[in-house]
Each structure stands twice: as C-alpha cells, then as structure tokens.
Amino acid sequence: QVQLVESGGGLVQAGGSLRLSCAASGTIFSPNTMGWYRQVPGKSRELVASITSGGSTNSADSLKGRFTISRDNAKNTVYLQMNNLKPEDSAVYYCYLERPGRIPYWGRGTQVTVSS
C-alpha cells in the first residue's frame, strides 16, 4: 500500500505563490509517475502536472510558465511551485502516484484559495 500526504495549501492573494508538497510512503516501486490534479465543486478533476521517476514532465498548457513540478526520488516527494496565482486557480489539489497498468493512489487533497 501507498499513502500520499499533501501539504502547503492555504489562502493567498492574487499574484502570490504557494508550494505544495506530497510525500509518498509505503511500498513504492519504480518506474512511477507522480503529479497533481485539481478540482472545483461541480467540475471534473483536471490534470495540473505530472512527473515520472525519470524526470519527464507534463503539464496543462494553460498553466505553463506559472506552475512548475519537481520531485525528490530519495524522499518520494513531489512538489508543485505555483506562482502568480489567480482566483481561478482556487481548487482542491490532489496528489497521485501511479504505475503503468495499475490503479493510481490518491492523497486526500489540499485546499488552495486565491483571493482577488
């Protein structure tokens, strides 16, 4: 089993920054992909960014230039640096970890609220 714990969410003013962290624990095999989705009430979950254990990244085109994903494989931790935040970035951000052909593991989510 794998457990994921997110941290770093909170309330920030528009234009500010936040750094989310997600630490994975348990039995973790490589290769794997870790990343972030976000969800607002009434909408489906959307991909923010992902990064493989080899370092390849993928992110939503609309967020490139403001959001950066990184990971520390030794700590089994993935980070999401969010800059120049906008009110529309307000959402619950969920961390996940997946391996090819397997059901992904999910964290419980961390709330990000950006005030205008």
C-alpha positions in Angstrom: 0.0 0.0 0.0 1.0 3.6 -0.7 0.0 6.6 1.3 0.1 10.2 0.0 0.0 13.2 2.2 -0.2 16.7 0.7 0.8 19.9 2.4 1.3 23.5 1.6 -2.2 24.7 0.6 -3.8 27.7 2.1 -5.1 31.2 1.4 -3.1 33.6 -0.7 -3.7 36.8 -2.5 -3.8 37.0 -6.3 -0.2 37.3 -7.6 1.2 35.4 -4.7 2.9 32.0 -4.6 2.4 28.7 -2.9 4.5 25.5 -2.9 2.6 22.2 -2.5 4.3 19.1 -1.3 3.2 15.5 -1.4 5.1 12.8 0.4 4.6 9.2 -0.5 5.1 6.4 2.0 4.8 2.6 1.9 5.9 0.2 -0.7 6.8 2.3 -3.8 8.1 0.8 -7.0 9.7 2.4 -9.9 9.1 3.4 -12.6 6.2 5.6 -11.5 4.5 8.9 -12.1 3.6 11.4 -9.5 1.6 14.5 -10.1 -1.3 16.8 -9.3 -4.9 17.2 -10.3 -7.2 19.9 -9.1 -10.9 20.1 -8.7 -13.5 22.7 -8.1 -17.1 21.9 -7.0 -19.3 20.9 -9.8 -16.4 20.3 -12.2 -14.4 17.3 -13.1 -10.9 16.8 -11.9 -8.3 18.3 -14.2 -4.6 17.5 -14.6 -2.2 20.2 -13.4 1.1 18.5 -13.9 2.9 15.2 -13.7 6.5 13.9 -13.4 7.9 10.5 -13.9 10.5 8.9 -11.7 12.9 9.5 -14.6 12.2 13.2 -14.6 9.9 13.7 -17.6 7.2 16.2 -17.0 3.8 17.0 -18.4 1.6 19.9 -17.6 -1.6 21.7 -18.6 -0.8 24.2 -21.4 -2.7 26.9 -19.6 -0.5 26.6 -16.5 2.9 26.5 -18.2 5.0 29.4 -17.1 3.3 29.8 -13.7 3.3 26.2 -12.3 6.4 24.0 -12.0 6.5 20.4 -10.9 9.6 18.7 -9.4 10.3 15.7 -7.3 12.9 14.2 -5.0 13.1 10.5 -5.6 15.1 9.9 -2.5 12.3 11.4 -0.4 9.5 10.0 -2.6 8.1 13.6 -2.6 6.7 15.7 -5.4 6.4 19.4 -5.3 4.3 22.0 -7.2 5.5 25.5 -7.2 2.7 27.8 -8.1 3.5 31.5 -9.0 1.4 34.4 -10.0 -1.7 32.7 -8.6 -5.1 33.8 -9.9 -8.5 33.4 -8.3 -9.4 30.8 -10.9 -6.6 28.6 -9.5 -8.7 28.1 -6.4 -9.4 24.4 -6.0 -8.7 21.3 -4.1 -5.3 20.0 -5.3 -4.9 16.2 -5.2 -1.6 14.4 -5.4 -1.4 11.0 -7.1 1.1 8.2 -7.8 0.6 5.7 -10.5 2.5 2.8 -12.1 1.9 1.6 -15.6 -1.2 -0.6 -15.8 -2.1 -0.1 -12.1 -4.8 1.9 -10.4 -3.4 5.2 -9.1 -3.1 6.1 -5.4 -4.5 9.4 -4.3 -4.0 11.8 -1.5 -6.8 13.5 0.4 -6.3 16.8 -1.2 -5.2 20.3 0.0 -7.3 23.4 -0.5 -5.8 26.4 -2.3 -7.8 29.6 -2.2 -6.7 32.7 -4.1 -8.3 35.9 -3.2 -8.7 38.8 -5.6 
